[in-house]
Amino acid sequence: MSEGKKTCDLCNLTVEVSGFTLKLKTGEEKVFCCEGCKGIYQMLNEDKVLPE
């Protein structure tokens, strides 16, 4: 994998399209490859995610 490419924080696929991110209460930002992965992560970690 080339430098600078991000991987999805749920499924580890390469993130090809930006915009699927979530901010956590810790200040960390999670990046996802699609709306589905973002939604699943958000559902499983409701207590750690900041409201949008």
Secondary structure, DSSP 8 states (H G I E B T S, - for coil): --TT--B-TTT--B--SS--EEEBTTS-EEE-SSHHHHHHHHHHTTTTB---
